[in-house]
Amino acid sequence: MSQTEINHGDGHAQDIGNAPSAGNAIEVRDLRRRFGRQQVLDGVTLDFPAGQITTIVGPSGSGKTVLLKHINLLLRPDSGTIVFDNVEVTKLGATGLDAVREKFGMLFQAGALFDSMSIFDNIAFPLVEKTRLTRAEIAERVHETLKAVGLQGMEAKFPSEMSGGMQKRAALARALVRRPKILMLDEPTTGLDPSRTGAIHELIRRTQENFQLTAVMVSHDVPAVFEVSDRVAFLHNGRTHLNGTVAQVMAADDDVFKRFLAGKASGEENETALAG
Amino acid sequence: MAIVEMTGRLGALVIDGVVRLGAFVLFLLTTALYVFIPPFKPRLWIRQIRIIGADSLFLIILIGGFTGMVLGLQGYNTLRRFGSDGALGTVVALVLVRELGPVLAALMIAARAGSAMAAELGAMQSTEQIDALTVMAINPIQYLVSPRLLAGVISFPLLTAVFDVVGIFGGYMVGVGLMGAPSGAYFNGIAANMDGHDIMTGVYKSLVFGVIVIWICCYKGYHADRMATGVSRATTEAVVLSSALILAFDYFLTSILL
């Protein structure tokens, strides 16, 4: 899909803007996934242009976290395709998936730092396990990455000794330490106060620019997150309802999105819609 | 209609049970397979041997000592009624080596190291640390579970041996030292009446119990629900199920190895 569009829920889309000129880092096509009787993803089609921050938003239960778990290859879809750098990953075996995984870094909602390790060891972990860098090279890379996220001097601390915001920064450093091409972020500001939320958003934008990353972010922080996003995809009832640049999506005359922004769309509404 | 519905539900239950059992067995087979697949991480093996083995040593010595002391006390009083108090060493040693050593050591390790293992893996699951390993292209079974299985297979027989030896000396201390059983007959009886088969019975049992405890505790922790009660439920289920299976397998192994 090369254009911004509105999906009216019947599978047809209406164009509302022009697509970016750069190529797509990730392409998702007609992704479907059912859990028990609930169709969580119901034909999601979405592009993630290279070198831009695309934020996936939507009400609780709309399928945004499940979508991210398919994009970061933790879940397999029932049908549909995901293409990373022209490689269709939905058909890959374990070895092929690992090769793709080495291209991206992931910031989990709770940070997912290893409790038993110091911050240095946490950040060095992917390098120790997956590269042949020397100890000195690893130490240099860790210090460099910690400096980039504003955590220099925190190497010896343990995750439990740090605040929520600092843990997020450390987790971001771990996601970046292998210099990935793609960064995925799952609700990076959950549990943070507004000032820390702003600081993390600013850090994400700065990091994306410094490392020239393609970023895929799931967030509930609307509309604050739009300030750091290039593009927005609004998920509703397991489908891409709106997709475009921030300005295009904000200008879209769409009742469902307006209700969501006003805080009126909820998971219950989705469940009712699904049941119906 | 009701019969059709009931049959359908029963069928769904059976299918669900078979799927769960299959996943349970596959977990063990995958874990065992990854023990032999590189990259090998001796650092992780040693760490787990320390956690499962060395850190359980004090508890094993304590419980082994008291178990031997009770056996010495009860054994002496029982055997004396038949004028056989000279057989005290043989009775204490055989009961410990063939039966109580492997079973009690395994129950103690399940309670101490197994519960900690289930809780640790459960916490890692609920805080997405296991997902983080997967996303980093690190196989979580190979990184987290296989080293524990290997450490369990090494540690359980060694801890059981310690339990047995300490228990035999505990029995000696009470039976001979306090109650007055003949000193020479205690160890001579063990040397004369215990053979390699008795010792190997204990070794086989401890190996099987080691696999059971690590398998159950890791499986329960690894598949803990991602909710507040998930870790506590996984830990409880891990200890209860592994304890029950230790006793059940003890019966079957005893009947085979007798």
Chai-1 contact restraints between the chains, C-beta under 6 A:
chainA,res_idxA,chainB,res_idxB,connection_type,confidence,min_distance_angstrom,max_distance_angstrom,comment,restraint_id
A,N72,B,V135,contact,1.0,0.0,6.0,A-B,restraint_1
A,L74,B,D131,contact,1.0,0.0,6.0,A-B,restraint_2
A,D98,B,A137,contact,1.0,0.0,6.0,A-B,restraint_3
A,R101,B,A137,contact,1.0,0.0,6.0,A-B,restraint_4
A,E102,B,A137,contact,1.0,0.0,6.0,A-B,restraint_5
A,M106,B,V135,contact,1.0,0.0,6.0,A-B,restraint_6
A,F108,B,E128,contact,1.0,0.0,6.0,A-B,restraint_7
A,A110,B,T127,contact,1.0,0.0,6.0,A-B,restraint_8
A,A110,B,E128,contact,1.0,0.0,6.0,A-B,restraint_9
A,A112,B,E128,contact,1.0,0.0,6.0,A-B,restraint_10
A,A112,B,Q129,contact,1.0,0.0,6.0,A-B,restraint_11
A,A112,B,A132,contact,1.0,0.0,6.0,A-B,restraint_12
A,F114,B,Q129,contact,1.0,0.0,6.0,A-B,restraint_13
A,P126,B,M136,contact,1.0,0.0,6.0,A-B,restraint_14
A,E129,B,I138,contact,1.0,0.0,6.0,A-B,restraint_15
